[in-house]
Amino acid sequence: CANVANVYSASVGWELVAPKALVGRKEYLILGLSLTTIFILVFDLFPLEAYLNASDSSLVNLCIVLLIAHITGLYQKKPPGRLEKATYFLAWLLASLIELIQLFKPDLIPIDSLSINFLTIVSVIFIVFSSSLLFSKITKKSP
């Protein structure tokens, strides 16, 4: 029950990181129903503990991304654009995938999960924003 409440409260921040195609009342309904259906259908394939750990770590990753996005938005003093939203979504997705790999094969990535997820999120955001800034400077210099 607490996990479901966390998912619903995290959906408030979903609009910040999700692509525009996945934001709106219908999209929330479709996304919620499809994820719930998938969860129910594959419930018996893995232990309940694995599902809880995966969803908890995914929500923690979303919170980290939302905090970084908020701090970046305060610094830029403008709402996030398409590139920023896609970057935040990619950072969350990669960190969540790394967490899933770590849950099922803990010997593959021996570093602490929160540390590696935070480093992944910050690295993705830094690389994309830096390359975007570099690309914009290069295109301004060429005639």
C-alpha positions, 0 to 999 in steps of 0.5 A, a space after each residue: 500500500 505504501 509503495 502504491 502511494 509512492 508511485 502516485 506521489 512520484 507521478 507529480 514529478 513525472 511531467 518534469 522528466 517525461 517526454 511530452 507524449 507521455 504526459 496528460 490524463 489519458 497517458 497517466 491512465 494508460 501508463 498506470 493500467 499497463 504497468 499494473 497489468 504487466 506487474 500482475 502478469 509477471 508477478 509469479 515469475 520473480 519473488 515479491 522482494 525483487 519487485 519491491 526492491 526494483 520499484 523502490 530503487 526506481 523511485 529513488 532514482 526518480 527523486 534524484 533526477 527530480 532534485 537535479 532537474 529542480 536545481 538546474 531549473 533554478 539556475 537556468 530560470 526557465 522551464 526545462 526544454 525538450 532536450 532537458 526532459 529527454 536527458 532527465 528521462 534517459 538518466 532515470 532510465 539508465 540508473 534504473 536499468 543498472 539497478 535492475 542488473 545489480 539486483 539480479 546479478 550483484 557480482 557484476 557491479 560491485 559498487 554500492 547501488 545508490 552511489 552508482 545510480 547517482 554517478 550514472 544520473 549526474 554523468 548522463 546529465 553532465 555529458 548531454 548538457 556539456 555536449 549540447 553547450 559545445 555543439 551550440 558554440 561550434 555552430 555559432 562560430 562556423 559561418 
